[in-house]
Amino acid sequence: MSAAVDPVESPCVCATLRMATRAVARIYDQALEPFGLRTTQYSILARLEVEGSAPLGHLAARLAIDRTTLAREVEPLVRVGLVAEARGEDRRRRVLSLTPDGLSRLESAQPAWRAAQRSVKEQLGRERTDGLLEELRALLGAVRGAS
C-alpha cells in the first residue's frame, strides 16, 4: 500500500487550475456515475434544458469548449438517445436538442449533482466558494476577451 502523495505545487496558472479542476471534477463524476454520466455530459444536458435546442457551435461557445471537443462529448449522448441531432437550415449546421429520455436522465441525476455541489461547498466553505466562483468568472471573462 502506497502513501498518499500530494499534487506538486506549480507557479503555472494553467497547471494549477487544471489540477484543481480534475480534483473537483472527480467528486462530481463519482456522484453522476450511477446515472451513466460524466460531469461534461451532465453540463451539456443541463445547458440544453435551460436554453433549448442549439447549434453545436453556439452550445460550444456557451460551455466555453471548442466545437471538436463538444462534438466528441455529444456523440455518446446522441448514440444512447439522450440528445437528438438534426441539420439546420444550412445543412452543415448541427442542431442539438434534449430528448425526453435526456430530460428524464438529467432530472434523475440532479439530486446527486446537488449533493456533490453541497459537498464541495462544505469543503471550501461558503465564503471561499463564492469568492472562488467570482474569481473564476472574472478569469474566464478576461481570458475570453484576450483570445
N, CA, C and O of each residue as an XYZ file, in Angstrom:
588
protein
N       0.843     -1.176      0.000
C       0.000      0.000      0.000
C       0.885      1.235      0.000
O       1.805      1.354      0.809
N       0.594      2.166     -0.929
C       1.425      3.362     -1.013
C       0.781      4.504     -0.241
O      -0.439      4.576     -0.098
N       1.628      5.385      0.248
C       1.149      6.550      0.990
C       0.568      7.563      0.012
O       0.965      7.615     -1.153
N      -0.364      8.355      0.489
C      -0.956      9.402     -0.346
C       0.119     10.404     -0.731
O       0.970     10.766      0.081
N       0.071     10.839     -1.958
C       1.038     11.809     -2.462
C       0.290     13.081     -2.826
O      -0.703     13.040     -3.552
N       0.768     14.207     -2.321
C       0.139     15.489     -2.626
C       0.521     15.934     -4.032
O       1.628     15.657     -4.494
N      -0.401     16.630     -4.721
C      -0.053     17.184     -6.031
C       1.096     18.179     -5.893
O       1.252     18.825     -4.856
N       1.879     18.290     -6.927
C       3.017     19.203     -6.927
C       2.510     20.648     -6.965
O       1.547     20.956     -7.667
N       3.160     21.524     -6.211
C       2.840     22.944     -6.308
C       3.537     23.480     -7.545
O       4.688     23.148     -7.825
N       2.820     24.310     -8.275
C       3.365     24.840     -9.522
C       3.114     26.336     -9.593
O       2.065     26.813     -9.159
N       4.071     27.081    -10.139
C       3.848     28.513    -10.347
C       2.989     28.770    -11.599
O       2.603     29.908    -11.867
N       2.697     27.718    -12.351
C       1.947     27.842    -13.596
C       0.437     27.889    -13.310
O      -0.120     26.958    -12.729
N      -0.201     28.962    -13.720
C      -1.639     29.114    -13.512
C      -2.396     27.983    -14.190
O      -3.302     27.397    -13.598
N      -2.031     27.678    -15.420
C      -2.732     26.639    -16.178
C      -2.611     25.278    -15.493
O      -3.616     24.590    -15.317
N      -1.416     24.883    -15.112
C      -1.206     23.576    -14.488
C      -1.969     23.475    -13.168
O      -2.601     22.456    -12.890
N      -1.910     24.527    -12.359
C      -2.585     24.503    -11.063
C      -4.099     24.480    -11.237
O      -4.797     23.749    -10.534
N      -4.604     25.272    -12.165
C      -6.037     25.299    -12.426
C      -6.524     23.947    -12.942
O      -7.589     23.477    -12.541
N      -5.749     23.321    -13.828
C      -6.134     22.002    -14.348
C      -6.116     20.942    -13.243
O      -7.000     20.086    -13.205
N      -5.130     20.984    -12.349
C      -5.091     20.023    -11.243
C      -6.313     20.195    -10.349
O      -6.946     19.216     -9.954
N      -6.636     21.443    -10.033
C      -7.799     21.712     -9.181
C      -9.081     21.273     -9.883
O      -9.964     20.690     -9.255
N      -9.186     21.546    -11.163
C     -10.366     21.162    -11.935
C     -10.542     19.650    -11.944
O     -11.653     19.156    -11.751
N      -9.465     18.915    -12.164
C      -9.561     17.448    -12.176
C      -9.996     16.918    -10.811
O     -10.815     16.003    -10.729
N      -9.448     17.493     -9.743
C      -9.805     17.028     -8.394
C     -11.289     17.282     -8.104
O     -11.965     16.414     -7.553
N     -11.791     18.442     -8.463
C     -13.197     18.761     -8.228
C     -14.084     17.941     -9.153
O     -15.119     17.434     -8.723
N     -13.698     17.805    -10.411
C     -14.499     17.027    -11.369
C     -14.662     15.578    -10.909
O     -15.705     14.968    -11.146
N     -13.643     15.026    -10.256
C     -13.755     13.654     -9.744
C     -14.911     13.511     -8.763
O     -15.596     12.488     -8.755
N     -15.130     14.528     -7.936
C     -16.233     14.486     -6.970
C     -17.567     14.410     -7.711
O     -18.425     13.592     -7.377
N     -17.732     15.254     -8.702
C     -18.973     15.271     -9.483
C     -19.110     14.001    -10.322
O     -20.197     13.430    -10.413
N     -18.013     13.560    -10.933
C     -18.065     12.335    -11.754
C     -18.484     11.128    -10.919
O     -19.273     10.302    -11.378
N     -17.967     11.020     -9.707
C     -18.355      9.903     -8.827
C     -19.834      9.975     -8.482
O     -20.510      8.948     -8.425
N     -20.340     11.181     -8.251
C     -21.760     11.341     -7.924
C     -22.651     10.996     -9.112
O     -23.739     10.450     -8.932
N     -22.202     11.307    -10.319
C     -23.007     11.102    -11.528
C     -22.842      9.714    -12.143
O     -23.629      9.321    -13.005
N     -21.833      8.977    -11.710
C     -21.550      7.648    -12.277
C     -22.763      6.715    -12.271
O     -22.992      6.040    -13.274
N     -23.551      6.642    -11.194
C     -24.706      5.731    -11.208
C     -25.736      6.062    -12.297
O     -26.587      5.235    -12.622
N     -25.654      7.264    -12.851
C     -26.603      7.690    -13.882
C     -26.000      7.592    -15.279
O     -26.606      8.018    -16.262
N     -24.798      7.024    -15.353
C     -24.139      6.845    -16.642
C     -23.693      8.152    -17.269
O     -23.616      8.266    -18.492
N     -23.397      9.144    -16.429
C     -22.984     10.450    -16.936
C     -21.665     10.875    -16.329
O     -21.336     10.519    -15.197
N     -20.913     11.647    -17.106
C     -19.743     12.345    -16.591
C     -20.122     13.815    -16.448
O     -21.135     14.258    -16.989
N     -19.323     14.549    -15.734
C     -19.598     15.956    -15.478
C     -19.833     16.734    -16.767
O     -20.770     17.528    -16.853
N     -18.992     16.512    -17.762
C     -19.135     17.238    -19.027
C     -20.465     16.912    -19.702
O     -21.110     17.798    -20.263
N     -20.871     15.665    -19.651
C     -22.137     15.271    -20.269
C     -23.320     15.865    -19.511
O     -24.290     16.314    -20.122
N     -23.242     15.868    -18.200
C     -24.290     16.479    -17.381
C     -24.425     17.960    -17.750
O     -25.539     18.465    -17.888
N     -23.302     18.650    -17.907
C     -23.321     20.069    -18.257
C     -24.001     20.309    -19.600
O     -24.733     21.286    -19.765
N     -23.761     19.424    -20.551
C     -24.391     19.544    -21.865
C     -25.901     19.385    -21.737
O     -26.660     20.195    -22.269
N     -26.339     18.342    -21.033
C     -27.770     18.108    -20.852
C     -28.423     19.291    -20.122
O     -29.497     19.748    -20.512
N     -27.773     19.779    -19.071
C     -28.322     20.885    -18.289
C     -28.421     22.161    -19.130
O     -29.409     22.888    -19.035
N     -27.415     22.434    -19.943
C     -27.441     23.641    -20.776
C     -28.546     23.537    -21.826
O     -29.236     24.518    -22.101
N     -28.715     22.344    -22.416
C     -29.790     22.158    -23.396
C     -31.161     22.302    -22.739
O     -32.098     22.802    -23.360
N     -31.279     21.868    -21.491
C     -32.555     22.025    -20.797
C     -32.863     23.510    -20.592
O     -33.998     23.941    -20.796
N     -31.881     24.276    -20.198
C     -32.085     25.693    -19.916
C     -32.319     26.499    -21.198
O     -33.213     27.343    -21.253
N     -31.512     26.233    -22.222
C     -31.544     27.076    -23.418
C     -32.354     26.497    -24.578
O     -32.633     27.202    -25.547
N     -32.726     25.239    -24.488
C     -33.444     24.622    -25.604
C     -32.480     24.216    -26.712
O     -31.262     24.235    -26.530
N     -33.034     23.854    -27.849
C     -32.215     23.419    -28.985
C     -31.191     24.488    -29.340
O     -31.458     25.687    -29.263
N     -30.018     24.017    -29.731
C     -28.947     24.963    -30.049
C     -28.004     24.373    -31.086
O     -27.729     23.174    -31.062
N     -27.507     25.205    -31.996
C     -26.468     24.741    -32.908
C     -25.215     24.351    -32.117
O     -24.917     24.938    -31.076
N     -24.504     23.374    -32.616
C     -23.306     22.864    -31.949
C     -22.337     23.995    -31.616
O     -21.835     24.058    -30.493
N     -22.067     24.876    -32.551
C     -21.119     25.971    -32.320
C     -21.572     26.912    -31.223
O     -20.759     27.361    -30.414
N     -22.860     27.217    -31.185
C     -23.405     28.095    -30.144
C     -23.271     27.431    -28.772
O     -22.849     28.063    -27.804
N     -23.636     26.150    -28.703
C     -23.545     25.429    -27.432
C     -22.091     25.340    -26.976
O     -21.806     25.488    -25.788
N     -21.186     25.103    -27.895
C     -19.760     25.053    -27.543
C     -19.317     26.378    -26.942
O     -18.603     26.400    -25.939
N     -19.735     27.478    -27.548
C     -19.361     28.795    -27.028
C     -19.961     29.017    -25.644
O     -19.289     29.556    -24.765
N     -21.203     28.617    -25.435
C     -21.863     28.798    -24.140
C     -21.190     27.975    -23.041
O     -21.185     28.373    -21.876
N     -20.618     26.819    -23.420
C     -19.939     25.954    -22.451
C     -18.430     26.237    -22.379
O     -17.708     25.606    -21.606
N     -17.969     27.184    -23.188
C     -16.547     27.562    -23.243
C     -15.646     26.371    -23.576
O     -14.574     26.208    -22.992
N     -16.101     25.531    -24.535
C     -15.265     24.443    -25.036
C     -15.244     24.523    -26.557
O     -16.144     25.106    -27.162
N     -14.234     23.948    -27.168
C     -14.162     24.028    -28.621
C     -15.151     23.049    -29.265
O     -15.571     22.069    -28.649
N     -15.504     23.337    -30.496
C     -16.509     22.558    -31.223
C     -16.126     21.086    -31.320
O     -16.982     20.214    -31.167
N     -14.865     20.804    -31.569
C     -14.413     19.421    -31.721
C     -14.611     18.639    -30.424
O     -15.073     17.499    -30.448
N     -14.265     19.249    -29.302
C     -14.448     18.594    -28.006
C     -15.925     18.365    -27.736
O     -16.312     17.288    -27.283
N     -16.760     19.371    -28.012
C     -18.193     19.211    -27.798
C     -18.745     18.101    -28.688
O     -19.539     17.279    -28.231
N     -18.335     18.070    -29.941
C     -18.817     17.019    -30.851
C     -18.464     15.637    -30.306
O     -19.277     14.715    -30.376
N     -17.269     15.493    -29.770
C     -16.833     14.215    -29.198
C     -17.645     13.866    -27.945
O     -17.991     12.703    -27.739
N     -17.948     14.859    -27.115
C     -18.722     14.632    -25.888
C     -20.193     14.338    -26.183
O     -20.833     13.584    -25.451
N     -20.724     14.924    -27.239
C     -22.134     14.755    -27.588
C     -22.394     13.401    -28.235
O     -23.479     12.839    -28.082
N     -21.420     12.878    -28.949
C     -21.606     11.632    -29.705
C     -22.225     10.501    -28.887
O     -23.210      9.912    -29.332
N     -21.686     10.170    -27.699
C     -22.309      9.089    -26.926
C     -23.712      9.449    -26.420
O     -24.552      8.565    -26.250
N     -23.964     10.725    -26.184
C     -25.293     11.151    -25.741
C     -26.323     10.974    -26.854
O     -27.473     10.618    -26.598
N     -25.900     11.224    -28.083
C     -26.769     11.005    -29.244
C     -26.985      9.508    -29.434
O     -28.104      9.056    -29.674
N     -25.905      8.748    -29.324
C     -25.967      7.299    -29.539
C     -26.951      6.606    -28.600
O     -27.638      5.669    -29.008
N     -27.026      7.059    -27.340
C     -27.935      6.424    -26.375
C     -29.286      7.133    -26.293
O     -30.130      6.762    -25.478
N     -29.496      8.142    -27.126
C     -30.800      8.773    -27.223
C     -31.106      9.849    -26.195
O     -32.273     10.171    -25.971
N     -30.073     10.414    -25.563
C     -30.294     11.488    -24.594
C     -30.310     12.863    -25.265
O     -30.909     13.810    -24.754
N     -29.654     12.953    -26.398
C     -29.602     14.184    -27.192
C     -29.953     13.820    -28.621
O     -29.505     12.798    -29.141
N     -30.765     14.671    -29.260
C     -31.099     14.492    -30.677
C     -30.263     15.471    -31.489
O     -29.957     16.578    -31.046
N     -29.910     15.035    -32.674
C     -29.118     15.867    -33.569
C     -29.881     16.007    -34.883
O     -30.328     15.018    -35.464
N     -30.022     17.240    -35.339
C     -30.699     17.499    -36.607
C     -29.846     18.482    -37.406
O     -28.943     19.120    -36.865
N     -30.138     18.591    -38.662
C     -29.460     19.571    -39.512
C     -30.270     20.861    -39.515
O     -31.500     20.840    -39.561
N     -29.562     21.976    -39.467
C     -30.220     23.273    -39.510
C     -30.591     23.625    -40.947
O     -30.436     22.813    -41.859
N     -31.085     24.857    -41.133
C     -31.423     25.315    -42.482
C     -30.207     25.211    -43.383
O     -30.308     24.788    -44.534
N     -29.068     25.597    -42.855
C     -27.799     25.375    -43.540
C     -27.423     23.936    -43.204
O     -27.115     23.646    -42.048
N     -27.438     23.048    -44.155
C     -27.247     21.610    -43.922
C     -25.953     21.285    -43.188
O     -25.822     20.202    -42.617
N     -24.994     22.209    -43.196
C     -23.733     21.960    -42.487
C     -23.875     22.177    -40.990
O     -23.040     21.708    -40.217
N     -24.907     22.870    -40.574
C     -25.112     23.211    -39.170
C     -25.791     22.058    -38.428
O     -26.832     21.560    -38.857
N     -25.191     21.642    -37.313
C     -25.764     20.588    -36.466
C     -26.488     21.243    -35.308
O     -25.900     22.026    -34.562
N     -27.762     20.925    -35.156
C     -28.579     21.483    -34.081
C     -28.857     20.373    -33.074
O     -29.321     19.294    -33.441
N     -28.573     20.643    -31.818
C     -28.723     19.661    -30.750
C     -29.928     20.005    -29.892
O     -30.230     21.176    -29.663
N     -30.613     18.971    -29.421
C     -31.728     19.185    -28.501
C     -31.794     18.035    -27.509
O     -31.334     16.925    -27.776
N     -32.368     18.327    -26.382
C     -32.546     17.349    -25.315
C     -33.767     16.494    -25.646
O     -34.837     17.024    -25.942
N     -33.608     15.189    -25.595
C     -34.739     14.287    -25.839
C     -35.511     14.075    -24.535
O     -35.016     14.431    -23.466
N     -36.710     13.503    -24.606
C     -37.417     13.168    -23.366
C     -36.596     12.244    -22.466
O     -36.607     12.408    -21.246
N     -35.881     11.269    -23.052
C     -35.009     10.407    -22.242
C     -33.872     11.203    -21.616
O     -33.469     10.935    -20.485
N     -33.353     12.185    -22.356
C     -32.291     13.032    -21.828
C     -32.773     13.855    -20.658
O     -32.069     13.996    -19.657
N     -33.979     14.403    -20.779
C     -34.555     15.182    -19.681
C     -34.785     14.296    -18.453
O     -34.512     14.704    -17.325
N     -35.282     13.099    -18.682
C     -35.519     12.163    -17.582
C     -34.211     11.808    -16.874
O     -34.158     11.788    -15.644
N     -33.154     11.527    -17.646
C     -31.849     11.192    -17.050
C     -31.310     12.376    -16.272
O     -30.793     12.213    -15.166
N     -31.428     13.566    -16.841
C     -30.960     14.777    -16.166
C     -31.693     14.972    -14.846
O     -31.068     15.231    -13.817
N     -32.996     14.850    -14.872
C     -33.788     15.022    -13.655
C     -33.435     13.971    -12.604
O     -33.412     14.267    -11.410
N     -33.162     12.746    -13.047
C     -32.762     11.682    -12.111
C     -31.410     11.986    -11.471
O     -31.192     11.685    -10.297
N     -30.502     12.586    -12.246
C     -29.142     12.846    -11.773
C     -29.031     14.134    -10.955
O     -28.054     14.312    -10.228
N     -30.002     15.024    -11.060
C     -29.900     16.320    -10.381
C     -29.698     16.224     -8.869
O     -28.891     16.984     -8.333
N     -30.386     15.334     -8.152
C     -30.112     15.254     -6.705
C     -28.653     14.863     -6.408
O     -28.065     15.370     -5.453
N     -28.077     13.980     -7.204
C     -26.681     13.590     -6.999
C     -25.748     14.759     -7.305
O     -24.761     14.976     -6.602
N     -26.070     15.508     -8.360
C     -25.270     16.691     -8.686
C     -25.349     17.708     -7.542
O     -24.334     18.273     -7.136
N     -26.569     17.936     -7.024
C     -26.732     18.884     -5.920
C     -25.955     18.431     -4.682
O     -25.391     19.256     -3.963
N     -25.927     17.123     -4.436
C     -25.171     16.596     -3.289
C     -23.670     16.849     -3.488
O     -22.974     17.226     -2.546
N     -23.185     16.644     -4.692
C     -21.769     16.913     -4.985
C     -21.475     18.405     -4.808
O     -20.440     18.779     -4.257
N     -22.380     19.237     -5.272
C     -22.235     20.687     -5.138
C     -22.158     21.077     -3.658
O     -21.303     21.868     -3.259
N     -23.059     20.514     -2.858
C     -23.036     20.793     -1.407
C     -21.725     20.331     -0.782
O     -21.149     21.031      0.052
N     -21.256     19.160     -1.183
C     -20.013     18.622     -0.634
C     -18.828     19.543     -0.914
O     -18.021     19.817     -0.025
N     -18.731     20.008     -2.134
C     -17.630     20.908     -2.492
C     -17.752     22.215     -1.714
O     -16.758     22.730     -1.202
N     -18.962     22.748     -1.624
C     -19.164     23.996     -0.879
C     -18.822     23.821      0.599
O     -18.240     24.712      1.217
N     -19.185     22.674      1.158
C     -18.862     22.417      2.563
C     -17.360     22.317      2.769
O     -16.836     22.819      3.764
N     -16.661     21.674      1.840
C     -15.213     21.540      1.970
C     -14.517     22.893      1.871
O     -13.546     23.145      2.584
N     -15.003     23.758      1.001
C     -14.383     25.071      0.821
C     -14.920     26.118      1.784
O     -14.218     27.067      2.135
N     -16.147     25.947      2.202
C     -16.824     26.989      2.974
C     -17.538     27.930      2.019
O     -17.092     28.148      0.893
N     -18.645     28.481      2.478
C     -19.484     29.312      1.609
C     -18.734     30.540      1.087
O     -18.780     30.849     -0.104
N     -18.049     31.228      1.989
C     -17.353     32.457      1.590
C     -16.270     32.175      0.551
O     -16.160     32.894     -0.442
N     -15.469     31.131      0.775
C     -14.416     30.782     -0.198
C     -15.022     30.324     -1.519
O     -14.498     30.642     -2.586
N     -16.137     29.567     -1.451
C     -16.798     29.113     -2.675
C     -17.282     30.310     -3.480
O     -17.033     30.395     -4.683
N     -17.971     31.235     -2.821
C     -18.467     32.424     -3.517
C     -17.311     33.230     -4.110
O     -17.393     33.699     -5.246
N     -16.243     33.387     -3.344
C     -15.069     34.115     -3.829
C     -14.413     33.411     -5.009
O     -14.009     34.048     -5.982
N     -14.314     32.102     -4.909
C     -13.716     31.333     -5.995
C     -14.532     31.473     -7.275
O     -13.975     31.704     -8.347
N     -15.844     31.333     -7.164
C     -16.699     31.479     -8.344
C     -16.556     32.870     -8.965
O     -16.496     33.013    -10.186
N     -16.504     33.874     -8.120
C     -16.332     35.246     -8.611
C     -15.006     35.388     -9.355
O     -14.960     35.970    -10.439
N     -13.938     34.861     -8.780
C     -12.623     34.937     -9.426
C     -12.578     34.146    -10.734
O     -12.010     34.607    -11.723
N     -13.175     32.966    -10.733
C     -13.170     32.150    -11.948
C     -13.967     32.812    -13.071
O     -13.557     32.768    -14.231
N     -15.097     33.420    -12.734
C     -15.884     34.142    -13.751
C     -15.087     35.321    -14.305
O     -15.107     35.577    -15.508
N     -14.394     36.029    -13.438
C     -13.571     37.153    -13.873
C     -12.435     36.654    -14.759
O     -12.131     37.268    -15.782
N     -11.811     35.555    -14.376
C     -10.739     34.980    -15.177
C     -11.248     34.574    -16.549
O     -10.617     34.864    -17.565
N     -12.399     33.897    -16.576
C     -12.988     33.478    -17.845
C     -13.271     34.690    -18.726
O     -12.977     34.671    -19.921
N     -13.833     35.733    -18.150
C     -14.109     36.944    -18.923
C     -12.836     37.591    -19.452
O     -12.794     38.028    -20.603
N     -11.810     37.656    -18.632
C     -10.553     38.272    -19.045
C      -9.862     37.474    -20.149
O      -9.352     38.039    -21.116
N      -9.855     36.166    -19.987
C      -9.190     35.314    -20.970
C      -9.983     35.287    -22.274
O      -9.402     35.303    -23.359
N     -11.304     35.248    -22.167
C     -12.153     35.224    -23.362
C     -11.943     36.526    -24.153
O     -11.902     36.514    -25.383
N     -11.814     37.636    -23.436
C     -11.601     38.922    -24.096
C     -10.240     39.019    -24.754
O     -10.065     39.769    -25.714
N      -9.271     38.266    -24.245
C      -7.906     38.328    -24.785
C      -7.692     37.413    -25.972
O      -6.722     37.576    -26.712
N      -8.600     36.432    -26.167
C      -8.358     35.481    -27.266
C      -9.005     35.889    -28.551
O      -8.884     35.186    -29.553
